[in-house]
Amino acid sequence: MTTQTTTYWLEHAWLDTNVEPGVAVEVAGDRITEVRKGVETPPPGATVLRGLTLPGLANAHSHAFHRALRSTVQVGSGTFWTWREVMYSVADRLTPETYHALARAVYAEMALAGITSVGEFHYLHHAPGGTPYADPNAMGEALIAAAEEAGIRITLLDTAYLSSGFGKEPDHHQRRFSDGTAEAWAERASLLKERPGVRIGAAIHSVRAVPAAQLSTVAEWSRTHEAPLHVHLSEQTAENDACHAAHGCTPTQLLADNGVLGAHTIGVHNTHLTDADIALLGGSSTGTCMCPTTERDLADGIGPAVALERAGSPLSLGSDSHAVIDLFEESRAMELNERLRTRTRGHWTAAALLRAASATGHASLGWPDAGTIEAGALADLVTITLDSPRTAGPAPRFGAETAVFAATASDVRHVVSGGRVIVRDGQHVRIGDVSAALTQSITALHHPSSPADD
């Protein structure tokens, strides 16, 4: 079979360190085969991408069903823990069919925002009450199918979630999350198979949700399968306090003592850490996924991203609860949070923030060959317009700064994912009307039809 080849001509392209005008990118199958600079006019037959083209973005932390909460959880006051109860009520209503419809629309929204890989932190495994489906991975397979249909890669971070707190059984909401033991989780997770565009990873929901004696089972599974391992870590001070009460140490120390930390592991949030925690994470090359829009939405706090990176913890970004889906906003929010906290500017360059949103994020999901525009990389291209009310003005040589500090997801015009065009002129070429798909799937969850209506 002959591999299809395509030439893309990029009016301006961010090539990691500089914005270059007139770049021709040759693509064969899902890979970039050649990058040529200084190509002043489009070669014959080339697909023209006008604007600024970046590598595909990586959403390293997603809970797809949280998208159904957007706006509805903004009424009244409360905390993370009151928000969680509303989240559980939505989780209770999901089936493999309704989750597929919702996730398909959510992943299409991600594609419109320039995201070409998603890390789905997946713990909705069983039917409400905890009864397994006939296919024990029906919910995970629904997410995989949704990502494939939306045209983006997925790393399904199959999550061990076994308890409601230290020494506590899962509550009635959480029974559908639990496999009972880490060994049973590993047996079910092992049934999931990788395929083109799909990686299977592992996750520990949190130290409060997996008993300490079972943490090593999940960590060993990830090592045996050479799979990324993600874990919610110290998002809330209440988790830290409970861990101290149960084990006499911080959650980070507990993970270290049980062999969880390492270069294959990503701590998500890493908000409330001690200096010793930061040293443990950085010294073990454990990554950090910051989710600034969710962390501010849930009043979590501002994590020590600068200190973590300096200690040796690579930074990636995620949209988590999908208060918004916009990796440009996540990038600048990480910098702007630090400005508020320290009252100084310029903690990261725009290029460094883009790398967190692209190459480092893809690597955290097991796609180390994505996130750059160079020969051999996966052919992911995201083009933002340079003439919207937000991006108009700066010379193209300030393109990285424009992307991070001015652009939004609405400025994405074209997206190529793995060599396939999935967004053209701001429209998803497969899903079509993404807004309608979101409205329909979310409305079905909040206002389910009665049997008489079926």
C-alpha positions in Angstrom: 0.0 0.0 0.0 1.4 3.4 -1.0 1.6 5.9 1.9 -0.2 9.1 1.1 2.1 12.2 1.1 1.0 15.8 1.6 2.8 19.1 1.6 1.7 21.8 3.9 2.9 25.4 3.5 2.9 27.3 6.7 2.8 31.1 6.4 4.5 31.3 9.8 5.7 28.4 12.0 6.9 28.2 15.6 9.9 25.8 15.4 10.5 25.6 19.2 12.9 28.5 19.4 11.9 30.9 16.6 9.0 31.8 14.5 10.0 31.2 10.9 8.2 32.6 7.8 7.5 30.3 4.8 7.9 26.8 6.0 7.1 23.7 3.9 6.3 20.5 5.8 6.2 17.2 4.0 4.0 14.5 5.6 3.8 10.8 4.8 1.1 8.9 6.7 1.1 10.2 10.3 4.7 11.5 10.3 6.5 14.6 9.2 9.3 13.6 6.8 10.8 16.9 6.0 10.7 20.6 7.2 12.1 23.3 4.8 12.5 26.9 5.9 12.6 29.9 3.6 9.9 28.7 1.2 8.5 32.1 0.2 5.5 30.9 -1.8 3.4 27.8 -1.5 4.7 24.9 -3.6 2.4 23.6 -6.3 -0.3 21.4 -4.8 0.5 22.3 -1.2 -2.2 22.8 1.5 -1.8 26.4 2.6 -2.1 27.2 6.3 -2.2 31.0 6.8 -1.5 32.4 10.2 0.9 31.0 12.9 1.3 27.2 13.0 2.3 25.5 16.2 2.7 21.8 17.1 -0.4 20.0 18.3 -1.3 20.7 21.9 -1.6 18.1 24.6 -4.4 18.1 27.3 -2.6 16.0 29.9 -5.5 15.8 32.4 -9.2 15.4 31.5 -12.3 14.2 33.1 -14.6 14.3 30.0 -17.9 14.0 32.0 -17.1 17.2 34.0 -17.8 19.2 30.8 -21.5 18.7 31.7 -20.9 20.7 34.9 -19.8 23.9 33.1 -21.9 26.9 34.3 -24.2 24.8 36.4 -21.8 24.7 39.3 -21.3 28.5 39.4 -24.5 29.2 41.4 -23.9 30.0 45.1 -20.8 29.4 47.2 -19.0 26.4 48.5 -15.8 24.4 48.3 -14.2 21.7 46.3 -16.0 19.2 48.5 -19.5 20.6 47.8 -18.7 20.8 44.1 -17.7 17.1 44.2 -21.2 16.2 45.3 -22.7 17.9 42.2 -20.1 16.1 40.1 -21.1 12.7 41.6 -24.7 13.3 40.7 -23.8 13.7 37.0 -21.5 10.6 37.1 -24.4 8.6 38.5 -26.4 9.2 35.3 -23.8 8.2 32.7 -24.0 5.0 30.7 -21.6 3.7 28.0 -23.9 5.2 25.4 -24.4 8.6 26.9 -20.8 8.8 27.9 -19.7 8.1 24.3 -22.0 10.9 23.0 -20.7 13.4 25.6 -17.0 12.5 25.2 -17.2 12.6 21.4 -18.5 16.1 21.6 -16.0 17.1 24.3 -13.0 15.7 22.4 -14.3 17.5 19.3 -14.3 20.7 21.3 -10.7 19.9 22.2 -9.8 19.5 18.6 -11.3 22.9 17.8 -9.0 24.3 20.5 -5.9 22.7 18.9 -5.6 19.7 21.1 -4.3 16.5 19.4 -3.7 14.3 22.4 -5.8 13.9 25.6 -5.0 12.1 28.8 -8.3 10.8 30.1 -8.2 10.2 33.8 -10.9 7.5 33.8 -12.6 6.0 36.9 -16.2 5.5 35.8 -15.7 1.8 35.3 -18.9 0.0 36.3 -22.7 0.5 36.4 -24.1 2.6 39.3 -23.9 0.4 42.4 -20.7 -1.2 41.2 -22.1 -4.0 39.0 -19.6 -4.6 36.1 -20.9 -4.3 32.6 -20.9 -7.4 30.4 -17.8 -5.8 28.9 -15.9 -4.8 32.0 -14.3 -2.0 30.1 -17.4 -0.7 28.3 -17.0 2.8 29.7 -13.3 3.0 28.8 -14.0 1.7 25.3 -16.7 4.3 24.9 -14.0 7.0 25.6 -11.6 5.4 23.2 -14.2 5.3 20.4 -15.1 8.9 21.1 -11.5 10.1 20.7 -11.1 8.2 17.5 -14.2 9.7 16.1 -13.1 13.2 17.1 -9.8 12.6 15.4 -7.5 13.0 18.4 -5.2 10.5 20.2 -6.1 9.3 23.6 -4.1 7.9 26.5 -6.7 6.2 28.7 -5.4 6.6 32.2 -7.4 3.7 33.7 -7.8 4.7 37.4 -7.6 2.7 40.5 -10.2 4.1 43.0 -10.8 1.7 45.9 -11.9 3.7 48.9 -13.6 7.0 49.9 -10.9 7.9 52.3 -8.2 6.4 54.5 -9.6 3.2 55.9 -13.1 3.9 54.5 -15.2 1.8 52.0 -16.4 3.5 48.8 -19.7 5.4 49.3 -22.8 4.8 47.2 -21.5 7.1 44.5 -18.1 5.6 44.4 -19.0 2.0 44.1 -19.1 2.2 40.3 -15.5 3.5 40.5 -14.1 0.6 42.5 -12.8 -2.9 41.4 -12.5 -3.9 45.1 -8.7 -4.4 45.1 -5.7 -3.2 43.2 -5.2 -6.7 41.9 -8.7 -6.8 40.5 -8.1 -3.4 39.0 -4.9 -4.6 37.3 -6.7 -7.7 35.9 -9.4 -5.5 34.3 -7.0 -2.8 33.1 -4.9 -5.5 31.4 -7.9 -6.4 29.1 -7.6 -3.0 27.5 -5.5 -3.0 24.3 -3.4 -0.4 22.6 -4.0 0.4 19.0 -3.0 3.2 16.6 -3.8 6.5 18.3 -4.5 4.8 21.6 -2.3 4.3 24.6 -3.3 2.6 27.9 -1.9 4.2 31.0 -2.6 3.9 34.7 -3.7 6.2 37.4 -4.0 6.3 41.2 -6.9 8.5 41.9 -5.3 9.8 45.1 -3.6 8.5 48.3 -7.0 8.7 50.0 -8.6 6.5 47.3 -6.0 3.7 47.1 -4.9 2.1 50.4 -1.2 2.4 51.0 -0.6 -1.3 50.9 -2.0 -1.4 47.3 -0.2 1.6 45.8 2.8 -0.6 44.7 0.5 -2.9 42.8 -0.6 -0.1 40.5 2.9 1.3 40.2 4.3 -2.2 39.3 1.5 -2.6 36.7 2.6 0.7 35.0 6.2 -0.4 35.0 5.5 -3.8 33.6 3.4 -2.3 30.8 5.8 0.6 30.3 2.8 2.9 30.8 2.5 6.4 32.1 1.2 6.6 35.7 -0.8 9.7 36.9 -2.0 10.6 40.3 -4.0 13.4 41.9 -1.6 14.8 44.5 -2.1 17.3 47.3 -4.9 19.2 45.5 -6.5 20.0 48.9 -5.1 20.6 52.3 -7.7 18.3 53.8 -6.1 15.4 51.9 -2.7 16.3 53.4 -4.2 16.5 56.9 -5.9 13.2 56.6 -2.7 11.5 55.3 -0.8 12.9 58.2 -3.4 11.5 60.6 -3.4 8.1 58.9 0.3 7.6 58.1 2.3 10.4 59.7 3.6 11.8 56.5 2.6 13.8 53.4 1.0 12.2 50.4 4.2 12.7 48.4 6.2 10.9 51.0 3.7 8.1 51.1 3.9 7.7 47.3 7.7 7.7 47.5 7.7 5.1 50.2 5.6 2.8 48.1 7.6 3.1 44.8 5.2 5.3 42.9 7.4 8.3 42.1 9.7 8.3 39.0 10.1 9.6 35.5 7.1 7.6 34.3 4.8 9.2 36.9 2.9 12.5 36.8 1.5 14.2 39.8 -1.6 16.2 38.9 -2.1 19.6 40.7 0.8 19.2 43.3 -0.7 22.3 44.9 0.0 22.1 48.7 3.6 20.8 49.0 6.4 21.1 51.5 9.9 21.8 50.5 10.7 18.2 51.1 7.9 17.1 48.8 9.2 19.3 46.0 12.7 17.8 46.5 11.2 14.3 46.3 9.3 15.0 43.1 12.0 16.8 41.4 14.8 14.5 42.5 12.8 11.5 41.1 12.0 13.3 37.8 8.3 12.9 38.6 6.3 15.2 36.3 3.8 17.9 37.3 0.6 18.5 35.5 -0.9 21.9 36.4 -4.5 22.6 35.7 -4.7 26.4 36.4 -8.3 27.1 35.2 -9.7 24.3 37.3 -7.5 25.0 40.3 -8.8 28.6 40.4 -12.4 27.5 39.6 -12.4 25.1 42.6 -10.5 27.5 44.8 -7.7 24.9 45.2 -4.8 27.3 45.4 -1.7 28.1 43.4 0.8 25.3 43.2 4.6 25.9 43.3 5.2 25.3 39.6 8.4 27.3 39.4 10.0 25.5 42.4 8.9 22.1 41.0 10.4 22.8 37.6 13.7 24.1 39.1 13.8 20.9 41.2 13.6 18.7 38.1 9.8 18.1 37.7 8.8 18.6 34.0 5.6 20.7 33.6 2.6 19.8 31.5 -0.9 21.3 31.4 -4.5 20.0 31.5 -8.0 21.4 31.4 -9.2 18.9 34.1 -12.9 19.8 34.9 -13.2 21.8 31.6 -14.3 25.0 33.2 -12.9 26.1 29.9 -11.0 24.0 27.2 -8.2 26.3 26.1 -4.6 25.3 26.4 -3.5 28.9 25.6 -5.4 30.0 28.7 -3.9 27.3 30.8 -0.4 28.3 29.6 -0.8 32.0 30.4 -2.7 31.3 33.7 0.3 29.4 35.0 2.5 32.4 34.4 -0.1 34.9 35.6 -0.8 33.0 38.8 2.9 33.3 39.6 2.8 37.0 38.9 0.0 37.4 41.4 1.7 35.3 44.0 5.1 36.9 43.7 4.3 40.3 42.3 7.0 39.9 39.7 6.7 39.1 36.0 8.4 36.8 33.5 8.7 33.4 35.3 8.6 31.5 32.0 9.2 32.5 28.4 6.3 32.1 26.0 8.3 29.3 24.3 8.7 27.4 27.6 4.9 27.7 28.2 4.2 26.4 24.7 6.5 23.5 25.3 4.5 22.6 28.5 1.3 22.7 26.4 2.8 20.6 23.7 6.0 18.5 23.7 6.1 17.9 27.5 2.4 17.2 27.7 2.5 14.7 24.9 5.5 13.0 26.5 3.7 12.7 29.8 1.0 10.7 28.0 3.4 8.3 26.4 3.7 10.2 23.0 7.3 11.4 23.2 7.4 11.8 19.4 4.7 14.5 19.3 4.7 18.2 20.1 7.4 19.4 17.7 7.4 20.4 14.0 10.4 18.3 12.8 11.2 15.3 10.7 10.2 12.1 12.4 7.6 13.7 14.7 3.9 12.9 14.5 2.3 15.2 12.0 0.3 17.5 14.3 -0.2 21.1 13.2 -2.3 23.8 14.8 -2.8 27.1 13.0 -4.0 30.2 14.8 -5.1 33.3 12.9 -3.0 36.4 13.2 -5.8 38.9 12.3 -8.5 38.3 14.9 -9.3 41.2 17.3 -7.1 39.3 19.9 -4.1 38.5 17.8 -3.9 41.4 15.3 -1.0 43.9 15.7 2.2 42.2 16.9 4.7 41.3 14.2 4.8 37.6 13.4 8.2 37.3 15.1 6.3 37.7 18.4 4.2 34.8 17.5 4.9 32.7 20.6 4.0 35.6 22.8 0.9 36.2 20.8 -0.2 32.6 21.1 0.3 32.4 24.8 -0.6 35.9 26.0 -3.3 37.0 23.5 -4.8 34.1 21.6 -7.7 31.9 22.7 -9.1 28.6 21.5 -11.4 30.6 19.3 -8.4 31.7 17.2 -7.6 28.2 16.0 -8.4 27.9 12.3 -6.8 24.6 11.2 -5.8 21.4 12.9 -3.9 18.4 11.5 -3.7 15.4 13.9 -1.5 12.5 12.9 -1.4 13.6 9.3 -5.2 14.0 9.0 -7.0 17.3 8.8 -9.6 17.4 11.6 -10.4 21.1 11.7 -10.6 23.3 8.6 -11.5 27.0 8.7 -12.6 26.6 12.3 -15.0 23.8 11.6 -14.6 20.2 12.7 -14.6 18.2 9.5 -16.0 15.0 11.1 -18.4 16.1 13.8 -19.7 19.2 12.1 -21.7 21.3 14.5 -19.8 20.7 17.8 -22.0 23.1 19.7 -25.1 21.1 18.8 -23.4 17.9 19.8 -22.5 19.3 23.2 -25.9 20.7 23.7 -27.6 17.5 22.9 -25.4 15.2 25.0 -25.4 17.5 28.0 -29.1 18.2 27.9 -29.7 14.4 27.8 -27.8 14.1 31.1 -29.5 16.9 32.9 -33.0 16.1 31.5 -33.2 12.4 30.7 -36.3 11.3 28.8 -38.9 9.2 30.6 -39.6 5.7 29.3 -42.8 7.0 27.7 -40.7 9.3 25.6 -38.4 6.5 24.3 
